[in-house]
Amino acid sequence: MKNLAYIAKLGGLGTGASVQHWRCMTKEDNVLSLNVDAAQAADHGAAMTAASQIATSDDLLALILSSLNDDKAEDIVQIDLRGKTAIGDYMVICSGRSTRQVSAISEKLAQAVKDATGRTSKMEGRETGDWVLIDTGDVVVHVFRPEVREFYQLEKMWLGGEDAAAVMPH
């Protein structure tokens, strides 16, 4: 009861009879949330069916590479991260010719992953379009403008020495 009074006070409901009102709101909210949970469970079932088609990080990587190729991404490099870090199984680095293309590639990729797996990818940098990072879970994708990619040289960091020189765009 003490916690309810404190929560009610924080919410501007006061104490006493208002706490009873808060409890009623909670009961109503629980009923509404049960209906929402049922709808989400139905959507989740459809997403699980789609996700069963993309079962492994290799399948996800193939989907990502296909999307990048379809959207004319340039200088696509994939890096196997298994055994090197826990951030994911693969990293993909590519370039777009302009800020508009970088943003478009990123948005279409995130939508393709969502359609295929039901998962929403986390995305950073889409607003500026210089460097967009898309975290799809098992695969981390970096989409750069060529000048920005050359400046940061992520391939050198993750591949090291001679391997990076072989794949660095020129």
Summary of the structure (lengths in Angstrom):
residues: 170
radius of gyration: 22.9
end to end distance: 68.1
largest distance: 73.2
contacts: 495
relative contact order: 0.12
helix: 58%
strand: 16%
